[in-house]
Amino acid sequence: MPTLVRTTMVEIQTTDGRTAVLEESGWRCNDRNLLPLLCEKAQIDTSVDDPLLHAANLACYAAKARIVRSTNEPASGPRAVINRLGRALTDSSLQKALTRSDDINHRPGIEQLRNLKMNRLM
């Protein structure tokens, strides 16, 4: 049964105080030792109902961390469709407007991100 809400952002904190944030675009972290671990062990799996929460749980296990903050939005219905369309339009339009290029297509893992966004639009 599909979930009623989906996670849009998760912040985790390790036992030694390091933090990382997972969004649809991937992991963000200032710690150069933690980021590779998260990218390897806690990848976004689009086959599960809530991919970001699933990846965050994997990260917590791998990095001995806990979830300290997360944001959710409706997973279905008219409001969810409007949110997804707005984000899809804004993401690509802003990227092209600010950089005047298509750099986003050359980042590692972009195919996974593109598939995640397309699945959510459908």
Steps between C-alpha positions, in 0.01 A plus 500: 500500500650839404581748773282809552798733540847497354820637644657799323798565732673311780780620728706247693751546780773254593588414857806726476294800384555500122191578293386429146189590301330282240275659240382384159822635351707277729713526814651827627766487766807705598687202639721352229514161675127467558378598152660207310361255757149638459522504120612137498287343773183713487401539137153611397296195395203607289333159532388564860200712605704772672850499344650782709387360833627156398842644406513699825433185703783321314725798574414491869598135515824549301618818674367435852269798471142600572241702311471844661272677253286417198235662284209329331237580241190321371583201279183515294211727412474836326727683744777244450476530121522881519803478734682256271432696183612823664821342625575333166454827312691708752795262533586488130406862425702641789798281418509623140432862594768520769777308325403562136596143432381150555756403767243291685515239224869439564483433875545142625172333591291733286329210323377371837372848592328541164327161539388588854346827381329335202355227723359762735344695215310190390 
